[in-house]
Amino acid sequence: MEKRDPSAPSGAGEEDVSSSEKRVPFAVEGVDEHKVPVVEEPSADKSATAESNRVAPPEQDSQEELSRIQSKLALWDLEEREAHARRPPVVGMQPFRPSDQIHVMGMDLAGRYIAHTLAGCQTIPPVRYMLHSHYLFRQWRECGKQLTLYRGDNRITRRRIVGEYTQDELAEARSGGTIHNLIVTLPASQVVRAIGHIRHRLDYRSTICLINDGLGVAEELIERYFPDDSTRPIFLLGHLSTNLGHTDDKFFSVSEVRPGRLFLSLFSPHRPEGGGRFHIKRHPPLERTARATHFIRLLTAMPGLHATGHPMPDFLRHKLPTAAFRTVVDPLAVLFDCRYDQILSNPYARQLMDRLIGELSHVLSHLPECRHSEKFRRFASAASLRDEVFRKLMLKRTADSRMRWQVAQGWDTDVDYLSGYFVRRGRELRASVTTLESIMAAAKAKQTITSKKLESDIPFEGTYSA
């Protein structure tokens, strides 16, 4: 018996080799497999006859074919260049072209501080500071067209600012250029009226950043001026945590008491639940478009501003402590006509505060835009809100309420954008807001009475002698 080499391949390999040895080079149907078919070559006479019968193409056809090929190649080159070229994002029917020009509207401390900080950046055009009266514009020129920041012992003056006079009476008649990036730091009660004066300069190319303590301002602006989402500006919400103070110059200087940050978030209009079966979503989402994120990217790149972008639940965790405090405490200061420390020492006032905090917590915990954030739900609990409000109240000590001072002057207050906002959201969510609504109505009633009383006081000149 023949011995097999153990290193030899297995049977399967032997079958492959054997079958390859028996394979026939050609297998043509109808031909014997042992015979190789012969291919007959054409004879010289037949080739000559075929060549004589073939007609040469005309010169014109050759040129047309060459032109067609060249035009096709040129078209391919053009398409390739356009594919590699960076086109601006398209908004509606017009391309969106980002602009780094920033306008600031607001003579308060926050407006001065932000305009001063932006003036220190050399990579953007000079910031345009919007002044709403001829008196302020004259003061701006007399003060040297500059803003001054006091930081500790340092005095920092910056002149890279352009004052822009926006006269109310002629605003609609003036053409004015489009405002691409607008920061508004006015009190919430003044924003809607102020934006109305420059409404003709705002469109889908604009982004408006609202920085104040109130909530619901963007919703009212959209309802009143920008109902069409195809021509509506982008809205950003901002919260400035920097602690600022006044100086001897009441118009164009500011003191930085404690540094902080500027928190920003993209605003998306919410829709009341239960309004319909279907919910239409944008594609791509607004927060992923260049038009919506350009201004946030620009502000976060500004040195000294310390700006950061956040999702809405995270943003509200930073903004709501101030908004909740003013919603709960300021209307009580107006009603009782007292300082902050007098509210803290009054047991009946503290009972009202607890009821207001409970209703506020119930509304916040049911906000649809924040329901998926575990951190926000913990913050919105009644115990957490109560600790935050009472902590701020103790830090205020003998300070006076801004809302109380505004009522004493007969001015409008922000109560519609503090208590009023949570009352509206509570009604949408079918939450109980009875105490919030009652305290808000009482504060507004007192403001109306005080305003009418001040109007009825007719000043007169002269002296009275017995």
C-alpha positions as MATLAB code, in Angstrom:
seq = 'MEKRDPSAPSGAGEEDVSSSEKRVPFAVEGVDEHKVPVVEEPSADKSATAESNRVAPPEQDSQEELSRIQSKLALWDLEEREAHARRPPVVGMQPFRPSDQIHVMGMDLAGRYIAHTLAGCQTIPPVRYMLHSHYLFRQWRECGKQLTLYRGDNRITRRRIVGEYTQDELAEARSGGTIHNLIVTLPASQVVRAIGHIRHRLDYRSTICLINDGLGVAEELIERYFPDDSTRPIFLLGHLSTNLGHTDDKFFSVSEVRPGRLFLSLFSPHRPEGGGRFHIKRHPPLERTARATHFIRLLTAMPGLHATGHPMPDFLRHKLPTAAFRTVVDPLAVLFDCRYDQILSNPYARQLMDRLIGELSHVLSHLPECRHSEKFRRFASAASLRDEVFRKLMLKRTADSRMRWQVAQGWDTDVDYLSGYFVRRGRELRASVTTLESIMAAAKAKQTITSKKLESDIPFEGTYSA';
ca = [
       0.000    0.000    0.000;
       1.307    3.428   -0.898;
       2.004    5.675    2.051;
       0.593    9.214    2.015;
       2.672   12.158    3.056;
       0.959   13.760    6.080;
       1.952   17.227    4.840;
       0.188   16.682    1.535;
      -3.072   18.585    0.906;
      -6.415   17.034    1.749;
      -8.821   15.381   -0.620;
     -10.566   18.590   -1.490;
      -7.320   20.050   -2.717;
      -6.590   16.950   -4.764;
      -9.983   17.222   -6.420;
      -9.298   20.829   -7.386;
      -5.964   19.932   -8.930;
      -7.296   16.972  -10.802;
     -10.272   18.802  -12.165;
      -8.027   21.593  -13.375;
      -5.872   19.111  -15.235;
      -8.888   17.662  -17.047;
     -10.386   21.093  -17.940;
     -10.882   21.673  -21.682;
      -9.473   24.987  -22.998;
     -12.550   25.728  -25.173;
     -16.100   24.468  -24.850;
     -18.189   25.455  -27.855;
     -21.632   24.026  -28.352;
     -21.828   21.738  -31.388;
     -18.050   21.252  -31.603;
     -16.248   18.133  -30.512;
     -14.479   18.847  -27.215;
     -11.231   17.244  -28.467;
     -11.052   19.603  -31.452;
     -10.065   23.236  -31.211;
     -12.209   25.501  -33.388;
     -10.394   27.441  -36.072;
     -11.147   31.115  -36.623;
     -11.015   32.080  -40.268;
      -9.244   35.371  -41.012;
     -10.578   37.556  -43.818;
      -8.676   37.458  -47.043;
      -6.813   40.390  -48.513;
      -9.374   40.834  -51.290;
     -12.263   41.054  -48.849;
     -10.388   43.595  -46.704;
      -9.669   45.776  -49.697;
     -13.315   45.670  -50.757;
     -14.473   46.695  -47.246;
     -11.997   49.563  -47.135;
     -13.175   50.821  -50.488;
     -16.825   50.708  -49.408;
     -16.117   52.663  -46.149;
     -16.748   56.423  -46.498;
     -14.455   58.842  -44.630;
     -16.290   61.218  -42.185;
     -16.610   64.805  -43.388;
     -14.445   67.529  -41.845;
     -17.546   69.347  -40.524;
     -18.733   66.329  -38.522;
     -15.303   66.007  -36.954;
     -15.305   69.658  -35.836;
     -18.809   69.365  -34.363;
     -17.803   66.277  -32.409;
     -14.721   68.066  -31.065;
     -16.779   71.103  -30.035;
     -19.317   68.895  -28.286;
     -16.605   67.159  -26.285;
     -14.954   70.455  -25.327;
     -18.242   71.987  -24.155;
     -19.001   68.889  -22.101;
     -15.596   69.042  -20.441;
     -16.055   72.747  -19.705;
     -19.437   72.027  -18.091;
     -17.920   69.326  -15.905;
     -15.139   71.690  -14.815;
     -17.696   74.369  -13.908;
     -19.779   71.939  -11.854;
     -16.684   70.752  -10.023;
     -15.607   74.309   -9.192;
     -19.087   75.165   -7.917;
     -19.159   72.038   -5.785;
     -15.882   72.973   -4.100;
     -16.773   76.651   -3.750;
     -18.170   77.711   -0.341;
     -21.575   79.237   -0.890;
     -23.356   81.368    1.722;
     -26.349   79.640    3.330;
     -29.622   80.398    1.586;
     -32.368   82.065    3.638;
     -35.691   82.161    1.844;
     -34.922   83.419   -1.635;
     -31.760   85.365   -0.724;
     -28.372   84.065    0.487;
     -27.487   84.807    4.106;
     -24.245   86.773    4.337;
     -22.929   86.994    7.920;
     -22.056   90.436    9.269;
     -19.882   91.324   12.264;
     -21.418   94.785   12.755;
     -23.057   95.002   16.209;
     -25.589   97.579   17.435;
     -26.248   98.102   21.160;
     -29.504   99.640   22.405;
     -29.675  100.511   26.092;
     -28.382  103.338   28.268;
     -28.515  101.228   31.429;
     -25.432   99.795   33.141;
     -25.552   96.537   31.172;
     -25.722   98.381   27.845;
     -22.739  100.579   28.694;
     -20.715   97.612   29.941;
     -21.366   95.461   26.859;
     -20.732   98.333   24.421;
     -17.482   99.165   26.240;
     -16.342   95.529   26.098;
     -17.146   95.174   22.393;
     -15.270   98.405   21.663;
     -12.089   96.707   22.860;
     -12.202   94.069   20.114;
     -10.174   95.082   17.050;
     -11.416   92.268   14.795;
     -14.963   93.626   14.369;
     -16.231   96.993   13.083;
     -16.671   99.749   15.697;
     -19.769   99.056   17.780;
     -22.728  101.347   17.073;
     -24.347  102.751   20.225;
     -27.987  103.706   19.638;
     -29.132  106.906   21.404;
     -32.854  107.612   21.355;
     -32.949  111.341   22.140;
     -31.265  114.477   20.869;
     -30.257  115.402   24.430;
     -28.366  112.131   24.903;
     -26.716  112.499   21.505;
     -25.541  115.996   22.449;
     -24.221  114.695   25.770;
     -22.406  111.939   23.890;
     -20.549  114.472   21.759;
     -19.770  116.723   24.718;
     -18.323  113.784   26.689;
     -15.845  113.005   23.913;
     -17.736  110.113   22.281;
     -16.303  107.563   24.696;
     -17.290  105.013   27.337;
     -15.385  104.520   30.593;
     -15.158  101.402   32.760;
     -13.922  101.496   36.358;
     -12.464   98.165   37.450;
     -10.909   98.402   40.876;
      -8.285  101.143   40.703;
      -8.146  101.001   36.900;
      -9.936  103.451   34.632;
     -10.402  102.110   31.091;
     -11.633  104.517   28.404;
     -12.548  103.370   24.903;
     -13.447  105.502   21.906;
     -13.935  102.861   19.215;
     -17.682  103.485   19.338;
     -20.019  105.223   16.899;
     -23.000  107.017   18.415;
     -26.145  106.576   16.318;
     -29.054  108.952   16.863;
     -32.423  107.224   16.410;
     -35.002  109.988   16.541;
     -38.410  108.544   17.366;
     -40.522  110.897   15.269;
     -38.542  110.402   12.069;
     -37.596  106.750   12.466;
     -40.188  105.493   10.004;
     -39.287  108.136    7.418;
     -35.554  107.430    7.490;
     -34.318  104.619    5.338;
     -31.432  103.382    7.494;
     -29.475  100.241    6.791;
     -30.371   96.763    7.930;
     -29.363   96.007   11.513;
     -27.766   92.571   11.434;
     -26.783   92.062   15.092;
     -28.689   93.959   17.788;
     -28.191   93.748   21.568;
     -31.070   95.212   23.603;
     -30.524   95.779   27.339;
     -33.543   98.005   27.977;
     -35.984   97.059   30.759;
     -38.536   94.543   29.539;
     -41.384   97.070   29.711;
     -39.617   99.380   27.213;
     -38.384   96.873   24.632;
     -41.554   96.509   22.539;
     -41.979  100.252   22.084;
     -38.278  100.782   21.319;
     -38.157   98.007   18.702;
     -41.211   99.538   17.032;
     -39.165  102.643   16.153;
     -36.588  100.599   14.204;
     -38.915   97.894   12.925;
     -38.197   98.861    9.305;
     -34.492   98.030    9.787;
     -35.062   94.461   10.999;
     -35.792   91.417    8.835;
     -34.760   87.777    8.326;
     -31.096   88.845    8.167;
     -31.235   90.295   11.697;
     -30.538   88.705   15.073;
     -31.883   90.347   18.243;
     -30.323   89.503   21.610;
     -32.559   90.431   24.577;
     -30.720   90.915   27.884;
     -32.998   91.800   30.811;
     -34.635   90.211   33.846;
     -38.007   89.641   32.174;
     -39.452   86.693   30.260;
     -41.911   86.655   27.384;
     -40.514   89.724   25.597;
     -39.523   87.771   22.479;
     -43.006   86.237   22.254;
     -44.645   89.673   22.296;
     -42.245   91.053   19.682;
     -43.035   88.127   17.390;
     -46.770   88.521   17.878;
     -46.761   92.264   17.268;
     -44.074   92.841   14.627;
     -42.874   89.518   13.161;
     -45.769   87.057   12.740;
     -44.339   85.687    9.462;
     -41.524   83.255   10.245;
     -40.042   83.639    6.732;
     -39.185   87.314    7.426;
     -38.703   87.037   11.188;
     -35.353   87.834   12.844;
     -33.537   85.309   14.988;
     -33.984   85.883   18.734;
     -31.408   85.197   21.429;
     -32.043   85.372   25.168;
     -29.249   86.636   27.389;
     -28.494   86.910   31.086;
     -25.577   88.994   32.395;
     -24.341   87.891   35.821;
     -21.714   90.646   36.148;
     -22.387   92.901   39.138;
     -22.287   96.533   37.971;
     -22.465   99.864   39.780;
     -23.028  103.550   39.064;
     -20.358  106.254   38.906;
     -20.313  110.046   39.017;
     -20.991  110.169   35.271;
     -24.614  109.073   35.038;
     -24.616  108.516   31.268;
     -21.433  107.061   29.786;
     -19.483  105.241   32.505;
     -19.956  102.093   34.571;
     -18.208  100.348   37.451;
     -17.529   96.606   37.509;
     -18.146   95.493   41.096;
     -17.799   91.752   40.531;
     -16.978   89.998   37.227;
     -19.431   87.525   35.774;
     -20.527   85.902   32.537;
     -22.986   86.434   29.714;
     -25.232   83.384   29.268;
     -26.885   83.023   25.854;
     -29.515   80.710   24.406;
     -31.315   80.467   21.078;
     -35.035   81.197   21.439;
     -37.552   78.947   19.689;
     -41.231   79.974   19.972;
     -43.153   77.419   22.004;
     -46.582   76.182   20.981;
     -49.313   75.634   23.565;
     -49.999   71.945   24.013;
     -53.256   70.495   22.808;
     -53.540   72.874   19.879;
     -53.457   70.165   17.223;
     -52.579   66.596   16.390;
     -49.507   67.334   14.307;
     -46.324   69.215   15.090;
     -44.249   70.457   12.158;
     -40.501   70.386   12.722;
     -37.874   72.365   10.856;
     -35.165   70.589    8.912;
     -32.426   71.271    9.592;
     -33.253   72.395   13.158;
     -32.892   76.114   13.767;
     -29.963   75.642   16.140;
     -27.967   73.944   13.365;
     -28.243   76.730   10.800;
     -25.560   79.349   10.182;
     -28.106   82.162   10.391;
     -29.132   81.189   13.924;
     -25.686   80.514   15.360;
     -23.580   83.273   13.783;
     -24.247   85.921   16.454;
     -23.722   83.449   19.318;
     -20.385   82.414   17.817;
     -19.446   86.065   17.390;
     -20.251   87.008   20.993;
     -18.564   83.961   22.511;
     -15.373   84.921   20.656;
     -15.305   88.455   22.129;
     -12.476   88.863   24.682;
     -13.589   90.143   28.070;
     -17.284   89.417   27.530;
     -17.082   85.830   28.873;
     -20.110   84.793   26.808;
     -21.215   81.162   26.595;
     -24.037   79.458   24.687;
     -26.408   77.028   26.427;
     -29.486   74.901   25.718;
     -32.680   76.465   27.033;
     -32.971   74.367   30.250;
     -29.388   75.192   31.260;
     -29.879   78.848   30.371;
     -33.020   79.106   32.519;
     -31.185   77.611   35.489;
     -28.896   80.655   35.376;
     -31.581   83.244   34.618;
     -34.491   82.072   36.772;
     -33.001   82.805   40.218;
     -33.140   86.529   39.420;
     -36.481   86.299   37.594;
     -38.046   84.205   40.378;
     -36.830   86.602   43.060;
     -38.284   89.618   41.280;
     -41.532   87.744   40.559;
     -42.060   86.823   44.207;
     -40.586   89.737   46.180;
     -40.878   92.909   44.079;
     -44.716   92.984   43.829;
     -44.896   92.551   47.615;
     -42.506   95.478   48.089;
     -44.839   97.565   45.913;
     -47.982   96.532   47.810;
     -46.506   97.001   51.287;
     -44.422  100.028   50.230;
     -41.402   98.771   52.151;
     -37.754   97.778   51.805;
     -36.520   94.218   51.323;
     -35.515   93.720   54.970;
     -39.011   94.680   56.132;
     -40.512   91.899   54.011;
     -38.149   89.350   55.518;
     -39.112   90.301   59.072;
     -42.874   90.194   58.402;
     -44.395   86.707   59.033;
     -47.504   87.410   56.939;
     -45.368   88.551   54.019;
     -43.348   85.328   54.315;
     -46.568   83.294   54.131;
     -47.495   85.039   50.897;
     -44.003   84.367   49.575;
     -44.373   80.642   50.279;
     -47.648   80.503   48.350;
     -46.149   82.402   45.413;
     -43.098   80.119   45.364;
     -45.323   77.011   45.383;
     -47.310   78.172   42.337;
     -44.155   79.287   40.550;
     -42.521   75.897   41.147;
     -45.588   74.090   39.790;
     -45.470   76.100   36.548;
     -41.718   75.669   36.078;
     -41.773   71.918   36.651;
     -44.318   71.496   33.824;
     -42.634   73.641   31.157;
     -42.460   71.431   28.025;
     -39.170   72.956   26.864;
     -37.457   71.860   30.100;
     -39.210   68.634   31.031;
     -36.334   66.430   29.833;
     -33.687   68.137   32.000;
     -33.170   66.433   35.349;
     -31.052   69.330   36.641;
     -33.773   71.830   35.811;
     -36.454   69.760   37.539;
     -34.349   69.655   40.704;
     -33.835   73.410   40.506;
     -37.561   74.043   39.933;
     -38.623   72.204   43.092;
     -40.370   74.324   45.713;
     -37.652   73.730   48.323;
     -34.841   74.735   45.950;
     -36.676   77.857   44.765;
     -37.504   78.883   48.325;
     -33.861   78.597   49.405;
     -32.737   80.660   46.409;
     -35.314   83.432   46.915;
     -34.678   83.766   50.654;
     -30.903   83.722   50.123;
     -31.151   86.634   47.675;
     -33.543   88.464   49.990;
     -31.077   88.253   52.888;
     -28.264   89.564   50.679;
     -30.351   92.613   49.721;
     -30.532   93.736   53.369;
     -31.915   97.295   53.470;
     -31.892   97.852   49.707;
     -34.985   99.175   47.972;
     -36.924   97.432   45.219;
     -36.524   98.743   41.692;
     -40.201   98.065   41.010;
     -41.232  100.050   44.083;
     -39.130  102.993   42.915;
     -40.642  102.809   39.404;
     -44.178  102.852   40.807;
     -43.322  105.847   42.989;
     -42.186  107.703   39.846;
     -45.339  106.745   37.947;
     -43.365  104.652   35.453;
     -44.235  101.328   33.875;
     -42.862   98.243   35.608;
     -41.743   94.807   34.416;
     -44.519   92.982   36.272;
     -46.141   91.850   32.994;
     -42.873   90.112   32.039;
     -42.292   88.582   35.476;
     -45.512   87.560   37.226;
     -47.460   88.022   33.986;
     -45.264   85.555   32.101;
     -45.749   82.783   34.656;
     -49.483   83.480   34.829;
     -49.774   83.043   31.045;
     -47.687   79.871   31.030;
     -49.654   78.520   33.978;
     -52.928   78.992   32.118;
     -51.507   77.184   29.087;
     -50.442   74.284   31.307;
     -53.693   74.394   33.328;
     -51.783   75.012   36.543;
     -53.146   76.978   39.487;
     -51.746   80.536   39.498;
     -54.401   82.251   41.637;
     -52.002   83.910   44.084;
     -49.587   85.016   41.367;
     -52.433   86.569   39.401;
     -53.928   88.324   42.436;
     -50.637   89.867   43.575;
     -49.858   90.979   40.010;
     -53.271   92.634   39.640;
     -52.874   94.424   42.975;
     -49.415   95.742   42.030;
     -50.694   96.998   38.664;
     -53.667   98.649   40.358;
     -51.374  100.530   42.722;
     -49.168  101.608   39.824;
     -52.213  102.995   37.987;
     -53.448  104.877   41.068;
     -50.015  106.389   41.727;
     -49.595  107.421   38.093;
     -52.965  109.188   37.997;
     -52.228  110.906   41.282;
     -48.939  112.248   39.951;
     -50.655  113.484   36.784;
     -53.277  115.319   38.825;
     -50.648  117.170   40.856;
     -50.299  120.423   38.881;
     -46.997  122.148   39.673;
     -47.010  125.916   39.895;
     -44.340  128.551   40.273;
     -44.235  131.421   42.696;
     -44.188  131.885   46.433;
     -46.999  131.955   48.903;
     -47.062  134.665   51.545;
     -49.478  134.910   54.409;
];
